[in-house]
Amino acid sequence: MTPSKSPPTSNTTTPQARGDGNWVVFLRHVTMAVVTALLVFGFWSTRMEWTADMRLWRAIGDAAIVLLFAALALGPAAKLSARAGNGLSWRRPLGIWAALAALTHTVLIIDGWAQWSIQRFLGFEYVPQLGREARLEPGFGLANLIGLVAVIWMAVLLATSSDRAVRYLGPAGWKWVQSGVYIVFYLSVLHSGYFLFLHYTASFHRTVPDPNWFRFPLLALGAIVVVLQWWAFTRSVRQHRSRRISATASS
């Protein structure tokens, strides 16, 4: 998976065309596997007060967010700095491992917590006092649906994250599909923001845990991505206008 907002040459050039052999690509993925595992362990080890299954689900999901934000930051950063452009070869591995982590997070949630129940996934639980299922958490089901849509998008991006997909779809078609990564970004922010800021607040039916330490780092990481995107966009516009003015003056 690779963001599409990047210099044209980096989007259309395959790893092999850049001189990246299979062994180099393999080593990048091994590196990303280690980085992903370290991120998961880092998040997992800082939430010892949670149950083991919840710690694992959330740790994998948060690792996916970090990897996704890193992949998205590389594109605009490359437009702003030639040095950052040297890291563009890591953008696809970052996106692929972000997608793999997000898919794992989703499957664990659906299987381990929702237990493949649509009602439970949407926030309905059996209430003994009522003798029936009732929705206990306003917004919970919507947040889960937002996350599910984001993961489906990521699965599509993952399926097209190969040189074969570029050749099959063509550069223009491939870019169009990959532009969905920005939809994933905003959906992921909404999904994570709900669970970090709203879900675990004062509630009448359960004890409220301590605030999640990842709340404000998530906002900071998201803000960095947005600032880089707009900075690169405004710089591109200024450069385009400058070239038009220069061309007009020379004619």
C-alpha positions as CSV (number, residue, x, y, z in Angstrom):
1,M,0.0,0.0,0.0
2,T,1.5,3.3,-1.0
3,P,0.0,6.9,-0.8
4,S,-0.5,8.4,-4.1
5,K,0.3,12.1,-3.4
6,S,4.0,11.9,-4.2
7,P,6.4,12.8,-7.0
8,P,5.2,11.2,-10.2
9,T,8.5,9.3,-10.7
10,S,8.2,7.6,-7.3
11,N,4.6,6.4,-8.0
12,T,5.2,4.9,-11.4
13,T,8.7,3.5,-10.8
14,T,8.7,-0.1,-9.6
15,P,11.2,-1.3,-7.0
16,Q,13.0,-3.3,-9.6
17,A,13.3,-0.2,-11.9
18,R,14.9,1.7,-9.0
19,G,17.4,-1.0,-8.6
20,D,15.8,-2.7,-5.6
21,G,16.3,-6.4,-6.0
22,N,14.2,-9.1,-4.4
23,W,16.7,-9.5,-1.6
24,V,16.6,-5.8,-0.8
25,V,12.7,-5.9,-0.8
26,F,12.8,-9.0,1.4
27,L,15.1,-7.3,3.9
28,R,12.8,-4.3,4.1
29,H,9.9,-6.5,5.0
30,V,11.9,-8.4,7.6
31,T,12.8,-5.0,9.1
32,M,9.2,-3.9,9.1
33,A,8.1,-7.2,10.7
34,V,10.6,-6.5,13.5
35,V,9.5,-2.8,13.8
36,T,5.8,-3.9,13.9
37,A,6.5,-6.5,16.6
38,L,8.4,-3.9,18.7
39,L,5.6,-1.4,18.4
40,V,3.0,-4.0,19.4
41,F,5.2,-5.1,22.4
42,G,5.7,-1.4,23.4
43,F,2.0,-0.7,23.4
44,W,1.2,-4.0,25.1
45,S,3.8,-3.6,27.9
46,T,2.5,-0.1,28.9
47,R,-1.1,-1.3,29.6
48,M,-0.6,-3.9,32.3
49,E,-3.9,-2.9,34.0
50,W,-5.9,-4.2,31.0
51,T,-7.0,-7.8,30.4
52,A,-4.5,-9.8,28.3
53,D,-6.8,-10.0,25.2
54,M,-7.7,-6.3,25.3
55,R,-4.1,-5.4,25.6
56,L,-3.2,-7.4,22.5
57,W,-6.1,-6.1,20.4
58,R,-5.4,-2.5,21.2
59,A,-1.6,-2.9,20.9
60,I,-1.9,-4.3,17.4
61,G,-4.4,-1.6,16.4
62,D,-2.2,1.3,17.7
63,A,0.8,-0.2,15.9
64,A,-1.2,-0.2,12.7
65,I,-2.0,3.5,13.2
66,V,1.7,4.5,13.8
67,L,2.8,2.6,10.6
68,L,0.0,4.1,8.6
69,F,0.8,7.6,9.7
70,A,4.5,7.1,8.9
71,A,3.7,5.9,5.4
72,L,1.5,8.9,4.8
73,A,4.1,11.3,6.1
74,L,6.8,10.1,3.7
75,G,5.0,11.3,0.5
76,P,4.7,15.0,1.4
77,A,8.0,15.0,3.3
78,A,9.7,13.9,0.1
79,K,8.3,16.9,-1.7
80,L,9.7,19.2,0.9
81,S,13.1,17.6,1.4
82,A,15.4,15.7,-0.9
83,R,16.8,13.9,2.1
84,A,13.3,12.6,3.0
85,G,12.9,11.5,-0.6
86,N,15.6,8.9,0.1
87,G,13.1,7.1,2.3
88,L,10.3,6.7,-0.2
89,S,11.4,3.1,-0.8
90,W,10.1,2.3,2.7
91,R,6.6,3.7,2.0
92,R,5.2,0.5,0.5
93,P,6.5,-1.8,3.2
94,L,5.2,0.6,5.8
95,G,1.7,0.6,4.2
96,I,1.7,-3.2,3.8
97,W,2.5,-3.9,7.4
98,A,0.1,-1.2,8.6
99,A,-2.6,-3.1,6.6
100,L,-1.6,-6.5,8.0
101,A,-1.7,-5.1,11.5
102,A,-5.1,-3.5,11.0
103,L,-6.5,-6.7,9.5
104,T,-5.2,-8.7,12.5
105,H,-6.6,-6.2,14.9
106,T,-10.0,-6.4,13.2
107,V,-10.2,-10.2,13.1
108,L,-9.2,-10.5,16.8
109,I,-11.9,-8.0,17.8
110,I,-14.6,-9.7,15.7
111,D,-13.6,-13.2,16.8
112,G,-12.5,-12.6,20.4
113,W,-14.8,-9.8,21.6
114,A,-17.8,-9.6,19.2
115,Q,-17.7,-13.4,18.7
116,W,-19.0,-12.9,15.2
117,S,-22.2,-11.3,16.5
118,I,-23.4,-8.3,14.5
119,Q,-25.5,-7.0,17.4
120,R,-22.5,-7.1,19.8
121,F,-20.3,-5.5,17.2
122,L,-22.8,-2.7,17.0
123,G,-22.9,-2.1,20.7
124,F,-25.9,-4.1,21.8
125,E,-25.6,-6.3,24.9
126,Y,-28.0,-8.4,27.0
127,V,-29.2,-6.4,30.0
128,P,-30.7,-8.8,32.7
129,Q,-32.8,-6.0,34.2
130,L,-34.5,-5.5,30.8
131,G,-34.6,-9.1,29.8
132,R,-33.4,-8.2,26.3
133,E,-30.5,-6.8,24.3
134,A,-30.1,-3.0,24.5
135,R,-27.6,-0.5,23.1
136,L,-25.4,0.6,26.0
137,E,-22.8,2.8,24.3
138,P,-24.0,5.5,22.0
139,G,-21.4,5.9,19.2
140,F,-19.8,2.5,19.8
141,G,-21.4,0.8,16.9
142,L,-20.7,3.7,14.5
143,A,-17.1,3.8,15.6
144,N,-16.8,0.1,14.8
145,L,-18.4,0.5,11.4
146,I,-16.0,3.4,10.6
147,G,-13.1,1.1,11.6
148,L,-14.5,-1.7,9.5
149,V,-14.8,0.5,6.4
150,A,-11.2,1.7,6.9
151,V,-10.0,-1.9,7.1
152,I,-11.9,-2.9,4.0
153,W,-10.2,0.0,2.2
154,M,-6.8,-1.1,3.6
155,A,-7.5,-4.7,2.3
156,V,-8.1,-3.2,-1.2
157,L,-4.9,-1.2,-1.0
158,L,-3.0,-4.2,0.3
159,A,-4.2,-6.3,-2.6
160,T,-2.9,-3.7,-5.1
161,S,0.4,-3.1,-3.4
162,S,2.6,-4.8,-5.9
163,D,4.3,-4.1,-9.2
164,R,2.0,-6.6,-10.9
165,A,-1.0,-4.5,-9.8
166,V,0.7,-1.4,-11.2
167,R,1.1,-3.1,-14.6
168,Y,-2.4,-4.5,-14.6
169,L,-4.2,-1.4,-13.6
170,G,-1.9,1.1,-15.3
171,P,-0.3,4.0,-13.5
172,A,-3.4,6.2,-13.6
173,G,-5.7,3.5,-12.4
174,W,-3.3,2.4,-9.7
175,K,-2.9,5.9,-8.4
176,W,-6.7,6.3,-8.2
177,V,-7.1,3.1,-6.1
178,Q,-4.2,4.1,-3.9
179,S,-5.6,7.6,-3.3
180,G,-8.0,5.8,-0.9
181,V,-5.3,5.7,1.7
182,Y,-6.3,9.3,2.6
183,I,-9.8,8.1,3.2
184,V,-8.3,5.4,5.5
185,F,-6.4,8.1,7.3
186,Y,-9.4,10.2,8.3
187,L,-11.5,7.2,9.1
188,S,-8.7,5.8,11.3
189,V,-8.5,9.1,13.1
190,L,-12.2,9.1,13.8
191,H,-12.2,5.4,14.9
192,S,-9.2,5.7,17.2
193,G,-10.3,9.1,18.5
194,Y,-13.6,7.7,19.7
195,F,-12.0,4.9,21.7
196,L,-9.2,7.2,23.0
197,F,-11.4,10.2,24.0
198,L,-15.0,9.2,24.3
199,H,-15.7,5.5,24.9
200,Y,-13.8,5.2,28.2
201,T,-15.3,8.2,30.0
202,A,-17.9,8.4,32.8
203,S,-20.4,5.6,32.4
204,F,-23.4,4.5,34.5
205,H,-22.8,0.7,34.0
206,R,-19.0,0.2,34.4
207,T,-15.9,1.4,36.0
208,V,-14.0,4.0,34.0
209,P,-10.3,3.1,33.5
210,D,-7.4,5.5,33.6
211,P,-7.1,7.7,30.5
212,N,-5.1,6.1,27.6
213,W,-1.7,7.6,27.4
214,F,-1.7,7.3,23.6
215,R,-4.5,10.0,23.3
216,F,-2.4,13.0,22.7
217,P,0.5,11.3,20.8
218,L,-2.2,10.1,18.3
219,L,-3.4,13.7,17.9
220,A,0.2,14.9,17.4
221,L,1.0,12.2,14.8
222,G,-2.2,13.0,12.9
223,A,-1.5,16.7,13.0
224,I,2.0,16.1,11.6
225,V,0.6,14.2,8.7
226,V,-2.0,16.9,7.9
227,V,0.5,19.7,8.3
228,L,3.0,18.0,6.0
229,Q,0.2,17.3,3.4
230,W,-0.9,21.0,3.3
231,W,2.7,22.3,3.4
232,A,3.6,20.1,0.4
233,F,0.3,21.1,-1.4
234,T,0.8,24.9,-0.9
235,R,4.4,24.6,-1.9
236,S,3.4,22.8,-5.1
237,V,0.8,25.5,-5.9
238,R,3.4,28.3,-5.4
239,Q,5.9,26.6,-7.6
240,H,3.2,26.1,-10.3
241,R,2.2,29.7,-10.1
242,S,5.8,30.8,-10.2
243,R,6.5,28.7,-13.3
244,R,3.4,30.2,-15.0
245,I,4.4,33.7,-14.2
246,S,8.0,33.0,-15.5
247,A,6.6,31.5,-18.7
248,T,4.3,34.5,-19.2
249,A,7.1,36.9,-18.6
250,S,9.5,35.2,-21.0
251,S,6.8,35.1,-23.8
